[in-house]
Amino acid sequence: MVQKNIAVDESPWWVYIILSSDNSYYTGITVDMARRWNEHLHSPKGAKFFRGRKPKQLVYLQACENRSVASSREAAIKKLSRINKIKLLADPINQLKKALDQGLVLTD
């Protein structure tokens, strides 16, 4: 599958990876990363994955043009081995730094 590079400020959908307190990775999709981060930290709306562990750090963010593309990308990432997920974090397709530079704020 060819990955299109969508501008951070144009994306309605995001694929993200969170490093958890037990050093495992959680992959998900959202339209609002700051809201979803807060849900994982403080709300019952957060993923069941975070019951018994806590989100530690957002480590990957990729813009997608729609929910279908985001869901497909999420599924592909979930199939990757841990080693390949770690390699993905350094890939230029990871738009986390750009999103943070453009004002994405994640609160505790």
Residue, then its C-alpha position, 0 to 999 in steps of 0.5 A: m500500500v502506498q502511503k500518501n503524506i497528508a498535511v498535519d493541519e488537513s487531516p481529519w483522521w489520525v493513526y497513533i501509537i502510544l508507548s505504555s507504562d509496561n513498554s508495550y505499544y498501543t495503536g489506535i485511530t482518532v479525529d482528535m488526538a488531544r481528546r483521545w490522549n486524555e480519554h486514555l489517561h482519565s476516562p472510561k472511554g479510553a481503551k481497555f488496553f490501558r486498564g492495568r497500565k498507563p499511557k506513557q508517551l505518544v510516539y507515532l502520529q500519521a495523518c490519513e485522508n479518511r476513516s477507511v484509510a486510517s483503519s487499514r493503516e491501524a490494522a497493518i501496524k498492529k500486525l507488525s512485530r515489535i522490532n518493525k514498530i520501533k523502526l516505524l517510529a523513526d520513519p519520515i512518515n511519522q508526523l508527531k514532531k510536525a504536529l507538536d511543532q504546530g501546536l498539538v498539546l497533550t496534557d496529563 
